[in-house]
Amino acid sequence: MRYLVDTNVLSEPTRPQPSSHVLDRLREHRDQICTAAPVWHELLYGVRRLPSSKRRQRLEAYLLETLAPGLQILAYDSKAAEWHANERARLSLAGKATPFVDGQIAAIARVNSLILVTHNVDDFVVFEGLAVEDWATAKDGSRP
């Protein structure tokens, strides 16, 4: 694995007008991507909060039938918890608070030496030693 993909990237194909850049990169790296258990939770929770409808059925099918069979989901383990605790303490002492779940996702990516792929780069650049990319930008750096 090379990339840990965040919630907003994994859900991109379900958007009414998905980014062609993101879809291209997901196809290009399909054998090199995984996600974190907290991301999987966010995806399932989001769908299961929806009322019973065709939209919910479509999203649930995408998650369980399209994504789940080939997607490796990495756990928040003791190594990730230790890295997260150290980063959280460092950031707290610097007066910076980050959402707990973002720290978990960052920790899982970092301890597994993966590049975190997200549209919310600003939420993750505060974490030391974490490589972050946004696939919504074209290879030349432009955004659609």
Helices and strands as residue ranges (DSSP letters): E 3-5, H 7-10, G 12-14, H 20-28, E 33-36, H 37-48, H 54-61, I 62-67, G 68-70, E 72-74, H 78-93, H 100-111, E 115-117, H 121-124, E 132-133
